[in-house]
Amino acid sequence: MKQEALTDYDFWKNYWLGKEGLAFAIPSNYIFTRELKQTIQQHQLTNLLEIGGFPGYYSVWAQKEFGVSATLLDFVILPEIVQELKKANQLNEDIQLWEKDLFAHEEKGLGMFDLVISNGLIEHFPDTEEILAKHIQYVKKGGQLFVSLPNFRGLNGWFQRQFDPENYAKHHIPCMDINFLRGQCEKLGLKHISVRYTGGFMLWLENEKQQPLWVKILKKACWLPLKIFFKIFPFQTKAFAPYILIQAEK
């Protein structure tokens, strides 16, 4: 049964239309590119599907850096912004664009991809097993799954809950647990499962520009000393890591 997402088409269209500076040259230290580079090279991957990844940062990056044939699947895709992103990264090759509902009954692409990626998607659905299964259906046997999501069960989540409760409510907080996620992957029959906290330390608010000055000062007062601390002592904890990363094989 198709589950109800915590967001809808209008939410995402307005979200992207309200964003500025979406097209930029993707830096070499962009989040998760180190891990993706290792995965692509280790397994000699030739194609990928990026789910819910508009405007397609990982699709553009992987196709430009490794010649990996990339497909972007999302509920909302604004092609002109994808073109701007390609231009900013001097990519001339086409990226396949699939604007569709991930839960639509369609067999196109099933079991076709060496690598399936999503970043900040699965936490918007209340049934974690089902949304992961929708990813896995596109992975070919022996292919790789690479899924990241925010960790809102630590300090960053406290900021979200206190100062942006509307955005916080769009996230399924119970899924943000590495033991739970590992169990879901095992239940779905994946192999070589790795689920871990990652990203160093980060604090963010989607609506920071609209926040009063005292909130911005409080956020910065928390951010600066902890950022320095985790630069010196780079370990990952549930309380402070901004992301969770899932890697597994089908």
HELIX and SHEET records of a PDB file:
HELIX    1   1 TYR A    9  LEU A   17  1                                   9    
HELIX    2   2 THR A   33  HIS A   43  1                                  11    
HELIX    3   3 TYR A   57  PHE A   66  1                                  10    
HELIX    4   4 PRO A   79  ALA A   88  1                                  10    
HELIX    5   5 ILE A  122  HIS A  124  5                                   3    
HELIX    6   6 THR A  128  ILE A  136  1                                   9    
HELIX    7   7 LEU A  155  PHE A  163  1                                   9    
HELIX    8   8 PRO A  165  TYR A  168  1                                   4    
HELIX    9   9 ILE A  173  CYS A  175  5                                   3    
HELIX   10  10 ILE A  178  LYS A  187  1                                  10    
HELIX   11  11 GLU A  208  GLN A  210  5                                   3    
HELIX   12  12 LEU A  213  ILE A  232  1                                  20    
SHEET    1   A 7 GLN A  96  GLU A  99  0                                        
SHEET    2   A 7 SER A  69  ASP A  74  1                                        
SHEET    3   A 7 ASN A  47  ILE A  51  1                                        
SHEET    4   A 7 PHE A 113  ASN A 119  1                                        
SHEET    5   A 7 VAL A 139  PRO A 150  1                                        
SHEET    6   A 7 TYR A 243  GLU A 249 -1                                        
SHEET    7   A 7 LYS A 191  THR A 198 -1                                        
END                                                                             
